[in-house]
Amino acid sequence: MRIQSFKSRMASRAMMAGTFLKTPAYELVEVLATSDLDFICIDMEHSPFDRGRADACLAVARALDFPVLVRVSHFSSETVLQALDMGAVGIVAPHITSAAQATNLAKLCHFGNGGRGFAGATRWAGYGKQTMSEVLSQSARETVVVAQIEEPEALTNVEKIAAVDGIDGLFLGPSDMSVSMGHTDTNSLDLLNALKRTGAAAKKASKAYMTFVPNAAKAAEWAHYGAHMFFVGSEHGWMKAGANSDASGIHRIT
């Protein structure tokens, strides 16, 4: 079962490939679920997903036992609750800069006093077929929480963020980190040092470590810093690359 094993695979630091979903279309989830990808992440931060279209994508993913994370536009009790209830296996929260923020994020993603509101009749919970105890056990077994490290302030606090109970993984955002450091590309020594420090913090805390890469070659390079989960481009990039490759080939025909 892909969804049931996803959190344990993360924790074991298995090598995994995923991508961001930018187009709010459930048909793309259906297609990608047949691929060799280990997961996808619905990008509600930078893409035109509304609740209804995210819900349709997550319904298909659950039906096909395909792990789908959701990167929320911002982390709040409402955005986190809705994504998890709709069927996301976990939350990717952007711009986490302190242990206090990470602690609040973890609290909002899990049931308990002041945390995720309990409902047993959601898609994620099986529409009422489980007992309260079973739903709580499912959350502990399945729900993952990922903090994005994207600013120098976050890097300063990364060891403390990684140590927060309930944070399952760190995501180093190479573009935002580079821009926030004053760079115009992702080739700086500053970024490589950030990748290295974040990787060391994740390893020390026994947490998963992931980042965004444009392709497998860059993943192989950045794996040396401890990354083992890679968000490889998006379906936009893959469609354009395939289209451009074939178009160029046809244009060269004489």
NUPA-913507 format. One line per field, with one value per atom (N, C-alpha, C): x, y, z; residue number from 1; atom name. Coordinates in Angstrom, 3 decimals. Each point is the difference from the previous one (the first is absolute). Example, Ala and Ser with C-alpha at 12.3 -4.5 7.8 and 13.67 -1.06 7.14 Angstrom:
BEGIN
X <- c(13.190  -0.890  0.900  -0.350  0.820  -0.770)
Y <- c(-5.690  1.190  1.200  1.050  1.190  1.090)
Z <- c(7.800  0.000  0.000  -0.720  0.060  0.730)
i <- c(1  1  1  2  2  2)
at <- c(N  CA  C  N  CA  C)
This chain:
BEGIN
X <- c(0.847  -0.847  0.886  -0.095  0.913  -0.237  -1.242  -0.286  0.412  -0.333  0.307  1.496  0.791  1.440  0.773  -0.668  0.704  0.777  -0.637  0.667  1.189  -0.149  1.111  1.149  -0.305  1.054  0.737  -0.737  0.644  0.947  -0.494  0.788  1.253  -0.082  1.158  0.974  -0.339  0.825  0.189  -1.083  0.015  0.136  0.639  0.128  -1.348  -0.583  -1.329  -0.046  -0.808  -0.180  -1.459  -0.191  -1.344  0.023  -1.105  -0.051  -1.091  0.055  -1.083  -1.067  -1.255  -1.119  -0.469  0.108  -0.344  -1.363  -0.440  -1.264  -1.117  -1.039  -1.075  -0.938  0.503  -0.771  0.185  -1.095  0.100  0.487  -0.217  0.469  1.521  0.699  1.458  0.433  -0.740  0.284  -0.175  -1.055  -0.277  1.140  0.526  1.105  1.276  0.341  1.250  -0.013  -1.172  -0.093  0.434  -0.001  0.444  1.500  0.664  1.427  0.828  1.327  0.901  0.269  -0.697  0.152  -0.483  0.637  -0.395  -1.092  -0.115  -0.981  -0.088  -1.018  -0.054  -0.400  0.174  -0.378  -0.850  -1.251  -0.871  0.502  0.287  0.582  -1.084  -0.532  -1.022  0.615  1.338  0.671  0.176  0.398  0.348  -0.860  -1.081  -0.838  -1.465  -0.860  -1.390  -0.954  0.426  -0.886  -0.972  -1.284  -0.950  -0.350  -0.836  -0.301  -0.679  -0.909  -0.737  0.893  0.931  0.859  1.059  0.463  0.911  -0.717  -1.265  -0.785  -0.145  -0.258  -0.144  1.310  1.114  1.300  0.292  -0.320  0.263  -0.947  -1.218  -0.925  0.560  0.525  0.590  1.234  0.829  1.224  -0.321  -0.978  -0.383  -0.533  -0.805  -0.575  1.074  1.098  1.083  1.155  -0.162  1.048  1.308  -0.094  1.159  0.279  1.180  0.297  0.074  -0.776  0.008  0.162  1.043  0.201  -0.690  -0.245  -0.524  0.890  0.539  0.681  -1.051  -0.289  -1.043  0.516  -0.935  0.386  0.625  -0.495  0.547  -0.518  0.729  -0.492  -0.863  -1.201  -0.971  -0.854  -0.775  -0.849  -0.964  -0.493  -0.969  0.642  1.122  0.610  0.511  0.561  0.528  -1.138  -1.026  -1.132  -0.666  -0.247  -0.686  0.817  1.303  0.837  0.050  0.152  0.083  -1.345  -1.078  -1.318  -0.347  0.458  -0.280  0.781  1.072  0.719  1.493  0.582  1.449  0.708  1.131  0.781  0.812  0.137  0.760  0.014  0.613  0.047  1.443  0.200  1.262  -0.294  0.650  -0.282  1.154  -0.262  1.067  0.420  1.232  0.517  -0.077  0.440  0.135  1.379  0.035  1.270  0.442  -0.847  0.355  -0.568  0.563  -0.506  -1.420  -0.314  -1.353  -1.013  0.322  -0.885  -0.141  1.111  -0.027  -0.839  0.097  -0.789  -1.488  -0.364  -1.402  -0.486  0.851  -0.357  -0.285  0.899  -0.187  -1.282  -0.280  -1.208  -1.257  -0.008  -1.175  -0.245  1.040  -0.126  -0.419  -0.010  -0.309  -1.147  -0.777  -1.118  0.495  -0.797  0.339  -0.474  0.188  -0.439  0.656  -0.816  0.514  0.538  -0.104  0.540  -1.074  0.230  -0.929  -1.355  -1.053  -1.338  -0.377  -0.622  -0.317  -1.294  0.053  -1.200  0.221  -0.928  0.145  -0.727  -0.689  -0.813  0.586  1.300  0.656  0.499  0.400  0.609  1.234  0.863  1.239  -0.275  -1.058  -0.306  -0.853  -0.379  -0.778  -1.493  -0.461  -1.436  -0.747  0.584  -0.705  0.132  0.799  0.096  0.970  0.744  0.974  -0.435  0.474  -0.239  0.917  -0.287  0.851  1.438  0.165  1.337  0.727  -0.712  0.615  0.402  -0.822  0.324  1.244  0.083  1.173  1.258  -0.137  1.143  0.424  -0.976  0.319  0.800  -0.387  0.725  1.449  0.200  1.362  0.837  -0.653  0.699  0.246  -0.864  -0.014  0.376  -0.479  0.140  1.443  0.485  1.359  -0.040  0.993  0.084  1.388  0.033  1.267  0.131  1.112  0.289  0.951  -0.380  0.874  0.982  1.264  1.082  0.371  -0.330  0.096  0.666  0.323  0.615  1.205  0.919  1.152  -0.394  -1.110  -0.455  -0.330  -0.633  -0.316  1.270  0.987  1.266  0.695  -0.074  0.583  -0.641  -1.288  -0.750  -0.250  0.654  -0.383  0.182  1.014  0.200  -1.147  -0.465  -1.114  -1.308  -0.181  -1.202  -0.029  1.141  0.079  -0.297  0.333  -0.167  -1.429  -0.885  -1.379  -0.734  -0.596  -0.790  -1.229  -0.235  -1.142  0.368  1.214  0.506  0.686  -0.478  0.514  1.087  0.065  0.995  0.269  1.173  0.386  0.096  -0.498  0.049  0.806  1.191  0.806  -0.488  -0.557  -0.472  1.137  0.621  1.210  -0.219  -1.137  -0.236  -0.244  -0.933  -0.274  1.228  0.730  1.192  1.024  0.179  0.964  -0.401  -1.268  -0.475  0.132  -0.366  0.066  1.432  0.962  1.413  0.612  -0.823  0.475  0.586  -0.241  0.552  -1.047  0.477  -0.895  -0.046  0.601  -0.084  0.186  -0.021  0.116  1.350  1.036  1.330  1.014  -0.475  0.924  0.542  1.162  0.572  -0.897  -0.661  -0.926  -1.094  -0.549  -1.061  0.540  1.165  0.576  0.249  0.446  0.192  -1.333  -1.053  -1.329  -0.508  0.221  -0.386  0.728  1.276  0.812  -0.453  -0.209  -0.397  -1.389  -0.928  -1.348  0.015  0.805  0.121  0.566  0.999  0.592  -0.997  -0.794  -1.009  -1.066  -0.445  -1.006  0.539  1.231  0.591  0.159  0.473  0.199  -1.310  -1.076  -1.315  -0.779  0.613  -0.663  -1.285  0.099  -1.139  0.293  -1.044  0.155  0.540  0.656  0.573  -0.294  -0.585  -0.430  0.289  0.016  0.192  -0.581  -0.025  -0.476  1.196  -0.144  1.048  -0.640  0.753  -0.560  0.040  0.898  0.162  0.762  0.129  0.662  1.486  0.615  1.429  0.273  -0.831  0.161  -0.317  -0.963  -0.312  1.207  0.694  1.189  1.077  0.102  0.991  -0.356  -1.253  -0.402  -0.268  -0.058  -0.102  1.226  1.115  1.222  -0.165  -1.007  -0.260  -1.049  -0.391  -0.925  -1.431  -0.314  -1.374  -0.327  -1.194  -0.421  -1.419  -0.697  -1.308  0.089  -0.370  0.177  -1.320  -0.333  -1.130  0.571  -0.226  0.663  -0.905  0.341  -0.743  -1.500  -0.748  -1.461  -0.501  -1.286  -0.550  0.094  0.042  0.188  1.333  1.066  1.326  0.103  -0.591  0.074  -0.774  -1.162  -0.772  0.752  0.580  0.737  1.255  0.703  1.224  -0.321  -1.051  -0.387  -0.474  -0.807  -0.514  1.134  0.912  1.106  0.950  0.229  0.897  -0.544  -1.271  -0.583  -0.165  -0.369  -0.151  1.336  1.069  1.322  0.414  -0.281  0.334  -0.733  -1.271  -0.791  0.472  0.344  0.455  1.332  0.763  1.284  -0.140  -1.207  -0.214  0.093  0.741  0.135  -0.530)
Y <- c(-1.197  1.197  1.251  0.792  1.127  1.087  0.303  1.044  -0.446  -1.225  -0.481  -0.078  -0.231  -0.144  1.296  1.059  1.226  0.608  0.139  0.622  -0.826  -1.310  -0.850  0.045  0.112  0.133  1.321  1.055  1.275  -0.122  -0.607  -0.115  -0.842  -0.977  -0.857  0.652  1.207  0.769  -0.738  -0.633  -0.656  1.047  -0.369  0.896  0.054  1.195  0.138  1.172  -0.195  1.028  0.435  1.305  0.550  1.224  0.712  1.236  0.888  1.271  0.922  -0.078  -0.009  0.084  1.444  0.620  1.412  0.203  -0.994  0.113  -0.640  0.744  -0.552  -0.902  -1.191  -0.944  -1.403  -0.632  -1.331  -1.037  0.267  -0.950  -0.152  1.070  -0.078  -0.855  0.060  -0.878  -1.455  -0.259  -1.349  -0.515  0.871  -0.392  -0.217  0.962  -0.091  -1.172  -0.407  -1.153  -1.290  -0.025  -1.188  0.043  1.083  0.162  -0.650  0.146  -0.526  1.004  1.130  0.961  -0.597  0.407  -0.471  0.868  1.234  0.940  1.216  0.814  1.334  0.965  1.284  1.034  1.042  0.119  1.043  1.346  0.902  1.289  1.067  0.181  1.022  1.361  0.037  1.275  0.799  -0.657  0.705  -0.382  -0.727  -0.461  0.297  0.014  0.438  -1.080  -0.737  -0.987  0.701  -0.311  0.365  -1.276  0.121  -1.161  -1.099  0.373  -0.995  -0.819  0.682  -0.724  -0.822  0.505  -0.797  -1.250  0.160  -1.122  -1.081  0.399  -0.977  -0.760  0.713  -0.650  -0.985  0.381  -0.872  -1.194  0.167  -1.132  -1.073  0.418  -0.944  -0.656  0.794  -0.539  -1.060  0.266  -0.977  -1.272  0.153  -1.169  -0.872  0.624  -0.723  -0.319  0.293  -0.272  0.678  1.273  0.768  1.115  0.014  1.015  1.411  0.897  1.395  0.911  0.805  1.065  1.258  0.937  1.303  1.087  0.843  1.201  1.090  0.374  0.992  1.394  0.903  1.373  0.679  -0.344  0.443  -0.986  -0.176  -0.978  0.680  -0.539  0.440  -1.204  0.092  -1.136  -0.349  1.000  -0.243  -0.690  0.526  -0.582  -1.412  -0.208  -1.325  -0.998  0.375  -0.897  -0.413  0.949  -0.307  -0.957  0.251  -0.861  -1.421  -0.148  -1.332  -0.724  0.690  -0.639  -0.450  0.742  -0.371  -1.232  -0.339  -1.227  0.109  1.169  0.138  -0.881  -0.578  -0.789  0.901  1.266  0.899  1.414  0.862  1.429  0.446  0.794  0.710  1.469  0.556  1.369  0.919  1.028  0.902  0.978  0.467  1.117  -0.230  -1.169  -0.258  0.502  0.916  0.631  -0.221  -0.625  -0.167  -1.292  -0.427  -1.198  0.223  1.236  0.302  -0.185  0.482  -0.212  -1.481  -0.722  -1.432  -0.752  0.393  -0.635  0.220  1.213  0.303  -0.776  -0.088  -0.765  -1.454  -0.622  -1.402  -0.188  0.944  -0.078  0.049  0.896  0.150  -1.213  -0.775  -1.156  -1.273  0.020  -1.203  0.260  -1.037  0.113  0.244  0.729  0.272  1.381  0.344  1.289  1.150  0.808  1.121  -0.355  -1.279  -0.447  -0.231  -0.978  -0.307  -0.407  0.595  -0.346  -1.405  -0.738  -1.394  -0.109  -0.834  -0.349  -1.399  -0.882  -1.377  -0.307  0.998  -0.243  0.640  0.281  0.587  -1.100  0.414  -0.958  -0.630  0.833  -0.500  -1.062  0.193  -0.912  -1.185  -0.070  -1.145  0.170  1.249  0.295  -0.748  -0.012  -0.516  -1.489  -0.702  -1.448  -0.407  0.973  -0.314  0.549  -0.624  0.514  1.196  0.754  1.136  -0.452  -1.104  -0.523  -0.339  -0.564  -0.367  1.234  1.044  1.239  0.643  0.014  0.568  -0.792  -1.307  -0.843  0.247  0.201  0.283  1.286  1.015  1.268  -0.172  -0.720  -0.213  -0.794  -0.924  -0.892  0.653  0.923  0.458  1.463  0.887  1.434  0.467  0.693  0.537  1.522  0.592  1.452  0.443  0.874  0.434  1.513  0.444  1.424  0.444  1.035  0.535  1.008  -0.196  0.879  0.861  1.304  0.828  1.357  0.361  1.283  -0.167  0.976  -0.068  -0.174  0.630  -0.153  -1.461  -0.670  -1.416  -0.827  0.354  -0.727  0.166  1.186  0.239  -0.901  -0.283  -0.781  -1.437  -0.451  -1.273  -1.187  0.016  -1.119  -0.072  1.155  0.032  -0.406  0.425  -0.388  -1.512  -0.557  -1.443  -0.812  0.549  -0.731  0.018  0.774  0.112  -1.322  -0.496  -1.224  0.226  -0.895  0.129  0.542  0.528  0.364  -1.236  -0.455  -1.241  0.235  1.200  0.247  1.467  0.284  1.355  0.077  1.082  0.251  1.278  -0.127  1.177  0.549  1.208  0.640  0.757  -0.558  0.618  1.362  0.206  1.289  1.106  -0.206  1.025  0.266  -1.061  0.197  0.834  -0.292  0.747  1.467  0.248  1.374  0.764  -0.644  0.680  0.294  -0.718  0.256  0.991  0.496  1.003  -0.530  -1.272  -0.601  -0.038  -0.165  -0.025  -1.366  -1.003  -1.368  -0.946  -1.295  -0.997  -0.712  0.755  -0.586  0.541  0.742  0.662  -0.940  0.364  -0.730  0.133  1.151  0.191  -1.061  -0.270  -1.004  -1.388  -0.321  -1.315  -0.174  1.060  -0.065  -0.160  0.647  -0.147  -1.429  -0.582  -1.393  -0.924  0.252  -0.836  0.121  1.226  0.202  -0.577  0.213  -0.537  -1.521  -0.571  -1.447  -0.575  0.674  -0.463  0.086  1.076  0.160  -1.084  -0.304  -1.049  -1.358  -0.287  -1.293  -0.145  1.045  -0.053  -0.237  0.599  -0.135  -1.212  -0.781  -1.171  0.393  1.074  0.473  -0.154  -0.056  -0.069  1.325  -0.073  1.209  0.021  1.086  0.093  1.377  0.084  1.267  -0.070  1.152  0.110  -0.079  -0.761  -0.098  0.039  0.446  0.027  -1.349  -0.891  -1.278  -0.991  -1.236  -1.049  0.267  0.668  0.300  0.915  1.018  0.890  -0.741  -0.919  -0.802  -0.821  -0.601  -0.789  0.872  1.225  0.941  0.396  0.354  0.487  -1.118  -1.230  -1.129  -0.084  0.547  0.004  0.834  0.877  0.817  -0.647  -1.219  -0.731  -0.049  0.730  -0.021  -1.378  -0.467  -1.309  0.019  1.131  0.189  1.214  -0.200  1.068  0.347  1.293  0.533  0.439  -0.800  0.205  0.837  1.277  0.869  -0.014  -0.039  -0.073  -0.541  -0.292  -0.503  1.064  1.267  1.054  -0.177  -0.164  -0.161  -1.240  -1.100  -1.241  0.109  0.616  0.161  0.869  1.096  0.889  -0.665  -0.741  -0.672  -1.023  -0.787  -0.993  0.647  1.047  0.694  0.643  0.668  0.679  -0.979  -1.144  -0.993  -0.530  -0.378  -0.535  1.086  1.210  1.088  0.320  0.028  0.279  -1.080  -1.257  -1.092  0.091  0.343  0.128  1.193  1.091  1.188  -0.232  -1.003  -0.303  -0.943  -0.544  -0.906  0.767  -0.546  0.656  -0.905)
Z <- c(0.000  0.000  0.000  -1.053  -0.141  1.048  0.284  0.976  1.403  0.359  1.343  0.276  -1.018  0.199  -0.208  -0.415  -0.379  1.166  1.152  1.147  0.464  0.030  0.434  -0.997  -1.283  -1.004  0.157  0.297  0.288  1.179  1.070  1.222  -0.194  -0.901  -0.261  -0.981  -0.449  -0.929  -1.327  -0.450  -1.307  -1.102  -1.101  -1.142  -0.720  -0.101  -0.592  -0.970  -1.040  -1.022  -0.041  -0.036  -0.118  -0.886  -0.027  -0.777  0.559  -0.368  0.321  -1.081  0.430  -0.928  -0.036  -1.175  -0.154  -0.659  -0.771  -0.723  0.812  0.343  0.817  -0.800  -0.330  -0.804  0.562  0.403  0.595  -1.002  -1.301  -1.008  0.038  0.326  0.094  1.186  1.084  1.143  -0.428  -0.745  -0.481  -0.875  -0.867  -0.872  0.806  0.864  0.762  0.975  0.441  0.904  -0.678  -1.333  -0.733  -0.297  0.368  -0.269  1.109  -0.096  1.016  1.116  -0.002  1.083  1.314  1.081  1.327  0.609  -0.445  0.559  -0.913  0.218  -0.578  1.107  -0.279  0.966  -0.710  0.409  -0.519  0.508  -0.928  0.364  0.100  1.194  0.219  0.316  0.123  0.257  -1.291  -1.072  -1.230  -1.199  0.212  -1.116  0.294  -1.035  0.162  0.514  1.018  0.615  0.947  -0.135  1.043  0.764  0.993  0.836  -0.798  -0.904  -0.765  -0.916  -0.679  -0.927  0.750  1.118  0.816  0.515  0.379  0.497  -1.066  -1.245  -1.086  -0.217  0.033  -0.189  1.124  1.216  1.139  0.035  -0.515  -0.085  -0.931  -1.143  -0.948  0.609  0.655  0.605  1.043  0.845  1.029  -0.640  -1.036  -0.661  -0.630  -0.429  -0.664  0.940  1.291  0.993  -0.391  -0.350  -0.458  0.999  0.614  1.023  -0.594  0.575  -0.440  1.209  -0.033  0.968  -0.509  0.892  -0.402  0.579  -0.902  0.481  0.122  1.227  0.251  -0.336  -0.286  -0.317  1.213  1.164  1.284  1.033  1.071  0.948  1.055  0.117  0.993  0.327  1.052  0.374  -1.129  -0.728  -1.069  -1.199  -0.494  -1.201  0.257  1.176  0.349  0.156  0.740  0.241  -1.303  -0.882  -1.247  -0.865  -0.122  -0.836  0.543  1.299  0.586  -0.067  0.296  -0.065  -1.416  -0.999  -1.388  -0.435  0.720  -0.329  -0.180  0.244  -0.130  1.022  -0.404  0.963  0.910  -0.388  0.843  -0.525  0.789  -0.278  -0.210  -1.037  -0.203  0.275  1.018  0.424  -0.383  -0.801  -0.429  1.091  -0.116  0.795  1.512  0.430  1.430  0.416  0.954  0.353  1.440  0.822  1.412  0.551  1.111  0.678  0.500  0.391  0.474  -1.120  -1.193  -1.148  -0.315  0.034  -0.298  1.028  1.251  1.064  -0.244  -0.388  -0.288  -1.214  -1.025  -1.197  0.344  0.745  0.375  0.808  0.873  0.824  -0.861  -0.996  -0.852  -0.888  -0.267  -0.888  0.723  1.321  0.772  0.968  0.245  0.926  1.424  0.762  1.390  0.397  1.238  0.528  -0.764  -0.659  -0.762  -1.365  -0.387  -1.270  -1.042  -0.856  -1.075  0.561  -0.519  0.449  -0.433  0.896  -0.291  -0.800  -1.045  -0.768  -0.559  0.261  -0.457  -1.287  -0.576  -1.187  -1.249  0.009  -1.169  -0.938  -1.203  -0.930  0.628  0.569  0.581  1.069  0.788  1.103  -0.416  -1.278  -0.464  0.090  0.084  0.016  1.101  1.180  1.167  0.257  -0.773  0.178  1.101  0.559  1.033  1.352  1.044  1.345  0.248  1.055  0.345  0.228  0.685  0.264  -1.287  -0.954  -1.278  -0.799  0.055  -0.704  0.608  1.320  0.666  -0.349  -0.071  -0.366  -1.439  -0.887  -1.395  -0.120  0.761  -0.043  0.434  1.084  0.495  -0.998  -0.682  -0.936  -1.359  -0.396  -1.387  -0.212  0.840  -0.266  0.135  -1.029  0.026  -0.043  0.652  0.117  -0.453  -0.993  -0.585  0.132  0.554  0.149  -1.106  -0.729  -1.040  0.600  -0.342  0.438  -1.191  0.065  -1.200  0.213  1.235  0.287  0.910  0.006  0.904  1.465  0.414  1.379  0.301  -0.955  0.173  0.090  -0.805  0.022  1.345  0.560  1.323  1.051  -0.166  0.988  -0.429  -1.074  -0.605  0.940  0.837  0.933  1.009  0.451  0.948  -0.675  -1.249  -0.745  -0.208  -0.384  -0.251  1.258  1.147  1.258  0.526  -0.621  0.482  -0.184  1.075  -0.064  -0.880  -0.938  -0.901  -1.359  -0.146  -1.325  -0.572  -1.153  -0.592  -1.031  -0.551  -1.030  -0.201  -0.578  -0.374  -1.521  -0.545  -1.442  -0.208  -0.578  -0.325  -1.338  0.010  -1.222  -0.660  -1.039  -0.557  -0.641  -0.625  -0.667  1.013  0.918  1.007  0.867  0.357  0.809  -0.758  -1.283  -0.802  -0.122  -0.319  -0.150  1.314  1.104  1.294  0.427  -0.587  0.278  -0.984  -0.925  -0.935  -1.285  -0.305  -1.214  -1.109  -1.221  -1.156  -0.672  0.633  -0.506  1.178  -0.282  1.072  -0.062  -0.357  -0.136  1.007  0.992  0.915  1.065  0.531  1.127  1.223  0.141  1.119  -0.015  -1.176  -0.093  0.318  -0.511  0.282  1.498  0.652  1.448  0.728  -0.532  0.588  -0.160  -1.180  -0.236  0.970  0.181  0.880  1.452  0.467  1.395  0.277  -0.915  0.183  -0.025  -0.882  -0.049  1.284  0.554  1.251  1.148  0.013  1.055  -0.092  -1.219  -0.191  0.432  -0.387  0.358  1.502  0.657  1.444  0.741  -0.511  0.640  -0.506  -0.892  -0.602  -0.722  -0.762  -0.785  -1.491  -0.795  -1.451  -0.524  -1.158  -0.589  -1.494  -0.445  -1.392  -0.566  -1.326  -0.668  -1.401  -0.648  -1.380  -0.937  -1.071  -1.015  -1.387  -1.007  -1.352  -0.708  0.467  -0.693  0.881  -0.484  0.768  0.177  -0.965  0.110  1.189  0.178  1.150  1.301  -0.038  1.185  0.429  -0.956  0.313  0.628  -0.468  0.549  1.428  0.213  1.321  1.001  -0.468  0.928  0.901  -0.454  0.808  1.269  0.016  1.186  0.915  -0.336  0.860  -0.496  -1.070  -0.511  -0.577  0.266  -0.503  -0.562  0.156  -0.617  -0.916  -1.258  -0.972  -0.689  0.036  -0.744  -1.346  -1.034  -1.290  -0.903  -0.132  -0.898  0.260  -1.085  0.061  -1.324  -0.076  -1.256  -1.094  0.380  -1.004  -0.720  0.789  -0.586  -0.861  0.481  -0.766  -1.312  0.019  -1.236  -1.000  0.483  -0.896  -0.551  0.868  -0.458  -1.078  0.218  -0.999  -1.288  0.139  -1.182  -0.791  0.710  -0.684  -0.673  0.659  -0.580  -1.321  0.013  -1.241  -1.056  0.422  -0.962  -0.667  0.801  -0.561  -0.987  0.357  -0.900  -1.323  0.070  -1.227  -0.833  0.670  -0.736  -0.708  0.468  -0.647  -1.196  -0.188  -1.127  -1.313  -0.917  -1.315  -1.110)
i <- c(1  1  1  2  2  2  3  3  3  4  4  4  5  5  5  6  6  6  7  7  7  8  8  8  9  9  9  10  10  10  11  11  11  12  12  12  13  13  13  14  14  14  15  15  15  16  16  16  17  17  17  18  18  18  19  19  19  20  20  20  21  21  21  22  22  22  23  23  23  24  24  24  25  25  25  26  26  26  27  27  27  28  28  28  29  29  29  30  30  30  31  31  31  32  32  32  33  33  33  34  34  34  35  35  35  36  36  36  37  37  37  38  38  38  39  39  39  40  40  40  41  41  41  42  42  42  43  43  43  44  44  44  45  45  45  46  46  46  47  47  47  48  48  48  49  49  49  50  50  50  51  51  51  52  52  52  53  53  53  54  54  54  55  55  55  56  56  56  57  57  57  58  58  58  59  59  59  60  60  60  61  61  61  62  62  62  63  63  63  64  64  64  65  65  65  66  66  66  67  67  67  68  68  68  69  69  69  70  70  70  71  71  71  72  72  72  73  73  73  74  74  74  75  75  75  76  76  76  77  77  77  78  78  78  79  79  79  80  80  80  81  81  81  82  82  82  83  83  83  84  84  84  85  85  85  86  86  86  87  87  87  88  88  88  89  89  89  90  90  90  91  91  91  92  92  92  93  93  93  94  94  94  95  95  95  96  96  96  97  97  97  98  98  98  99  99  99  100  100  100  101  101  101  102  102  102  103  103  103  104  104  104  105  105  105  106  106  106  107  107  107  108  108  108  109  109  109  110  110  110  111  111  111  112  112  112  113  113  113  114  114  114  115  115  115  116  116  116  117  117  117  118  118  118  119  119  119  120  120  120  121  121  121  122  122  122  123  123  123  124  124  124  125  125  125  126  126  126  127  127  127  128  128  128  129  129  129  130  130  130  131  131  131  132  132  132  133  133  133  134  134  134  135  135  135  136  136  136  137  137  137  138  138  138  139  139  139  140  140  140  141  141  141  142  142  142  143  143  143  144  144  144  145  145  145  146  146  146  147  147  147  148  148  148  149  149  149  150  150  150  151  151  151  152  152  152  153  153  153  154  154  154  155  155  155  156  156  156  157  157  157  158  158  158  159  159  159  160  160  160  161  161  161  162  162  162  163  163  163  164  164  164  165  165  165  166  166  166  167  167  167  168  168  168  169  169  169  170  170  170  171  171  171  172  172  172  173  173  173  174  174  174  175  175  175  176  176  176  177  177  177  178  178  178  179  179  179  180  180  180  181  181  181  182  182  182  183  183  183  184  184  184  185  185  185  186  186  186  187  187  187  188  188  188  189  189  189  190  190  190  191  191  191  192  192  192  193  193  193  194  194  194  195  195  195  196  196  196  197  197  197  198  198  198  199  199  199  200  200  200  201  201  201  202  202  202  203  203  203  204  204  204  205  205  205  206  206  206  207  207  207  208  208  208  209  209  209  210  210  210  211  211  211  212  212  212  213  213  213  214  214  214  215  215  215  216  216  216  217  217  217  218  218  218  219  219  219  220  220  220  221  221  221  222  222  222  223  223  223  224  224  224  225  225  225  226  226  226  227  227  227  228  228  228  229  229  229  230  230  230  231  231  231  232  232  232  233  233  233  234  234  234  235  235  235  236  236  236  237  237  237  238  238  238  239  239  239  240  240  240  241  241  241  242  242  242  243  243  243  244  244  244  245  245  245  246  246  246  247  247  247  248  248  248  249  249  249  250  250  250  251  251  251  252  252  252  253  253  253  254  254  254)
at <- c(N  CA  C  N  CA  C  N  CA  C  N  CA  C  N  CA  C  N  CA  C  N  CA  C  N  CA  C  N  CA  C  N  CA  C  N  CA  C  N  CA  C  N  CA  C  N  CA  C  N  CA  C  N  CA  C  N  CA  C  N  CA  C  N  CA  C  N  CA  C  N  CA  C  N  CA  C  N  CA  C  N  CA  C  N  CA  C  N  CA  C  N  CA  C  N  CA  C  N  CA  C  N  CA  C  N  CA  C  N  CA  C  N  CA  C  N  CA  C  N  CA  C  N  CA  C  N  CA  C  N  CA  C  N  CA  C  N  CA  C  N  CA  C  N  CA  C  N  CA  C  N  CA  C  N  CA  C  N  CA  C  N  CA  C  N  CA  C  N  CA  C  N  CA  C  N  CA  C  N  CA  C  N  CA  C  N  CA  C  N  CA  C  N  CA  C  N  CA  C  N  CA  C  N  CA  C  N  CA  C  N  CA  C  N  CA  C  N  CA  C  N  CA  C  N  CA  C  N  CA  C  N  CA  C  N  CA  C  N  CA  C  N  CA  C  N  CA  C  N  CA  C  N  CA  C  N  CA  C  N  CA  C  N  CA  C  N  CA  C  N  CA  C  N  CA  C  N  CA  C  N  CA  C  N  CA  C  N  CA  C  N  CA  C  N  CA  C  N  CA  C  N  CA  C  N  CA  C  N  CA  C  N  CA  C  N  CA  C  N  CA  C  N  CA  C  N  CA  C  N  CA  C  N  CA  C  N  CA  C  N  CA  C  N  CA  C  N  CA  C  N  CA  C  N  CA  C  N  CA  C  N  CA  C  N  CA  C  N  CA  C  N  CA  C  N  CA  C  N  CA  C  N  CA  C  N  CA  C  N  CA  C  N  CA  C  N  CA  C  N  CA  C  N  CA  C  N  CA  C  N  CA  C  N  CA  C  N  CA  C  N  CA  C  N  CA  C  N  CA  C  N  CA  C  N  CA  C  N  CA  C  N  CA  C  N  CA  C  N  CA  C  N  CA  C  N  CA  C  N  CA  C  N  CA  C  N  CA  C  N  CA  C  N  CA  C  N  CA  C  N  CA  C  N  CA  C  N  CA  C  N  CA  C  N  CA  C  N  CA  C  N  CA  C  N  CA  C  N  CA  C  N  CA  C  N  CA  C  N  CA  C  N  CA  C  N  CA  C  N  CA  C  N  CA  C  N  CA  C  N  CA  C  N  CA  C  N  CA  C  N  CA  C  N  CA  C  N  CA  C  N  CA  C  N  CA  C  N  CA  C  N  CA  C  N  CA  C  N  CA  C  N  CA  C  N  CA  C  N  CA  C  N  CA  C  N  CA  C  N  CA  C  N  CA  C  N  CA  C  N  CA  C  N  CA  C  N  CA  C  N  CA  C  N  CA  C  N  CA  C  N  CA  C  N  CA  C  N  CA  C  N  CA  C  N  CA  C  N  CA  C  N  CA  C  N  CA  C  N  CA  C  N  CA  C  N  CA  C  N  CA  C  N  CA  C  N  CA  C  N  CA  C  N  CA  C  N  CA  C  N  CA  C  N  CA  C  N  CA  C  N  CA  C  N  CA  C  N  CA  C  N  CA  C  N  CA  C  N  CA  C  N  CA  C  N  CA  C  N  CA  C  N  CA  C  N  CA  C  N  CA  C  N  CA  C  N  CA  C  N  CA  C  N  CA  C  N  CA  C  N  CA  C  N  CA  C  N  CA  C  N  CA  C  N  CA  C  N  CA  C  N  CA  C  N  CA  C  N  CA  C  N  CA  C  N  CA  C  N  CA  C  N  CA  C  N  CA  C  N  CA  C  N  CA  C  N  CA  C  N  CA  C  N  CA  C  N  CA  C  N  CA  C  N  CA  C  N  CA  C  N  CA  C  N  CA  C  N  CA  C  N  CA  C  N  CA  C  N  CA  C  N  CA  C  N  CA  C  N  CA  C  N  CA  C  N  CA  C  N  CA  C  N  CA  C  N  CA  C)
